[in-house]
Amino acid sequence: MEFIIGIICTLAGIFLGWIIRWLYARFQLTSSEQKAKRIIQEAQKEAETRKREVLLETKDQLIKEKNQLERETRERRNELQRMERRLIHKEENLERKVAQMEKQERAITNRERDLSDKETEIDEKQEKWRRELERISGFSAEEAKKVLIQSLENEARHDAQVLLNRIEQEAQLAGEKKAREIIVSIIQRIATDTTSEIAVTSVSLPNDEMKGRIIGREGRNIRTLETLSGVDVIIDDTPEAVVISCFDPIRKEIAKVSLERLISDGRIHPARIEEVVQKVTKEVGQKIYEEGEKVLFELGIHNFRPEGIRVLGRLYFRSSYGQNVLQHSKEVAILAGLIASEIGADVELAKRAALLHDIGKGVETESEGNHAEVGMEQARKLGEDPRVINAIGSHHNDIEPTTLEAILVQIADAISASRPGARRETLDNYLKRLENLEKIANDFEGVEKSYAIQAGRELRIIVNNESVNDSEAKELAKKIAKRIEDELKYPGRIKVTIIRETRILEYAR
């Protein structure tokens, strides 16, 4: 019973709790709904307020933009009005100008009409005069025009040639005067010895019995000497003399000195010959170095390598056309330095390049190049300045000279080679050069006779006075001189003289 009552009480409590919770929830729901309504109402009020503010701001902005638009519209309207007034003004000006142009055009048209009438009248008169002139002169208009043009052309050519001749003469006189001053000044300041060397030399003997001792038993002495020195010893019927022949001047010198010492000593046998040749070879090598140093010291040239000094000293034993190459190089260096000092060029560079211009002749090489190319290669090995190398290669115009000093080397080389007594020339070459000079002159039209005189230094040409006039004679001389420069090789310069004369012959009978 108590259990049942307990259950009933429990159920009653549960039901009562549920009722209380339902009532509380109902109360909470009612409170939340009221709160939500208040929030909604407040939000609606705030939205209305914000809406009114936005509308007011928008209205103000619209008013401002409207005012701005009205101002811009007024300004544009004013600008359009100004432009319209300017256009109206320009249109009025254009109309006035068009009217003036029409007036001028009418005037020009009338003037052209008048000119056309006058031109027609002039043409008629010219045609009348032309027919009259043709009748009087006997020439047609085209023939007269050709004659007139030819006359004007000849006159213009003559005047141009006369002017050109006068300018050339003035320039030549001024240039020759200055050149003479420089050359005379240089010649006054230089004096060098000229040594003549050939490919053979002779050694004097005290008696003819010495020839047998030089030959030795079965020729062993002479064979030893020829083998060690590299020369040919010629023993012939020449009394008290032995001839040494060799194209290498150094070997020839060694053999000559060795043979002279052997003859002086009197002991001539293979062992003694070998000893003397070795000793003389060393002495000649020392002399080569000393000669190279001596030239460098005399010219005041420094910073030269020992191998370069030896190559330079070898030129002492070389000759070209009978002119000692080392003395020639020294002379060219002095000349180039003097000319450079006169014209304001680099004196040291000119002297160095001039001294080395023939250094290729002292180089022992099997190269097929000429001495200028060999000299350039040797100068490169010695570390010389590129300007010096160019001067060496261009002193015979094998390459183009790039410096003033290179041209000075060419000039000094020509002066040294062409001065009287400097070089020896064979008779065959001399005659061949004279024949070539006369042949070149005779190849030109209008040349009657030509004569190479003064050892080939001057070429005198007699021309036909009927086929060659004075102006053409000047041009002919230039062409002949240019062809000589292009085809012939010669020292110095060759003077070309054109002779044109009129000869009238009459006989009294």
NORTAGI-V369604 format. One record per pair of residues at least 12 apart in sequence whose ideal C-beta (glycine too) atoms are under 6 Angstrom apart, sorted by sequence separation. I is the first residue (numbers start at 0). J is the second residue. If there is no record, write none. Layout:
I;J / I;J
This chain:
243;255 / 389;401 / 393;405 / 437;449 / 230;243 / 231;244 / 336;349 / 375;388 / 378;391 / 448;461 / 261;275 / 335;349 / 336;350 / 359;373 / 390;404 / 394;408 / 437;451 / 446;460 / 447;461 / 230;245 / 260;275 / 359;374 / 362;377 / 390;405 / 394;409 / 436;451 / 480;495 / 292;308 / 358;374 / 375;391 / 386;402 / 389;405 / 446;462 / 447;463 / 479;495 / 291;308 / 374;391 / 375;392 / 445;462 / 257;275 / 332;350 / 335;353 / 390;408 / 394;412 / 433;451 / 445;463 / 257;276 / 358;377 / 476;495 / 230;250 / 288;308 / 291;311 / 440;460 / 229;250 / 230;251 / 288;309 / 291;312 / 332;353 / 371;392 / 445;466 / 476;497 / 228;250 / 257;279 / 287;309 / 290;312 / 331;353 / 332;354 / 433;455 / 436;458 / 445;467 / 256;279 / 432;455 / 210;234 / 230;254 / 288;312 / 371;395 / 228;253 / 287;312 / 290;315 / 472;497 / 228;254 / 253;279 / 287;313 / 328;354 / 371;397 / 253;280 / 472;499 / 328;357 / 253;283 / 252;283 / 324;357 / 298;332 / 204;239 / 294;329 / 352;387 / 356;391 / 464;499 / 324;360 / 351;387 / 355;391 / 203;240 / 457;494 / 458;495 / 459;496 / 460;497 / 461;498 / 462;499 / 464;501 / 352;390 / 356;394 / 201;240 / 202;241 / 440;479 / 201;242 / 199;242 / 200;243 / 317;360 / 439;482 / 439;483 / 199;244 / 223;269 / 220;267 / 314;361 / 198;246 / 224;272 / 228;276 / 310;358 / 313;361 / 223;272 / 227;276 / 219;269 / 300;351 / 310;361 / 298;350 / 310;362 / 352;404 / 356;408 / 435;487 / 200;255 / 212;267 / 349;404 / 353;408 / 202;258 / 348;404 / 352;408 / 202;259 / 349;407 / 353;411 / 344;403 / 345;404 / 344;404 / 252;316 / 249;316 / 248;316 / 339;407 / 248;317 / 338;407 / 335;407 / 335;408 / 417;490 / 307;381 / 416;490 / 417;491 / 335;411 / 304;381 / 334;411 / 331;411 / 334;414 / 331;412 / 331;415 / 330;415 / 327;415 / 322;421 / 322;422 / 321;422 / 320;422 / 321;423 / 320;423 / 196;318 / 195;321 / 194;323 / 191;326 / 191;330 / 189;333 / 185;334 / 185;337 / 181;341 / 164;473 / 160;470 / 157;470
